Amino acid sequence: QVRLVESGGGLVQPGGSLRLSCITSRSISSIPTMAWYRQAPEKQRELVAAIASGGMVHYIDSVRDRFTISRDNAKNTVYLQMNSLKPEDTAVYYCNAWETVGVSYWGQGIQVTVSS
């Protein structure tokens, strides 16, 4: 079992930046993949970025070159640095810890609103 707690969301103007944090209740060095998902109103939840324990990262096209995912094993924390934010980035963002097929854990979600 892994408990995840997100923080760092809020309201930001277009072009601004936010950094999301996800603290885990267990050592993230033992978790194969950590990821950030988001869900906008009336849309399906989508993968935004993922980072494997070995450091390999993946981004969806719409955030590549604007968002950066990273992990600090010593702090059991995963970050999502979001720059050049756009209104279409508005969503509830969820932290995910993937252990194996059929076994993953979710945070409670945190709101990010990009609006002038």
Secondary structure, 3 states (H helix, E strand, C coil): CCCEEEECCEEECCCCCEEEEEEECCCHHHCCEEEEEEECCCCCCEEEEEEECCCCEEECCCCCCCEEEEEEHHHCEEEEEECCCCHHHCEEEEEEEEEECCEEEECCCEEEEECC
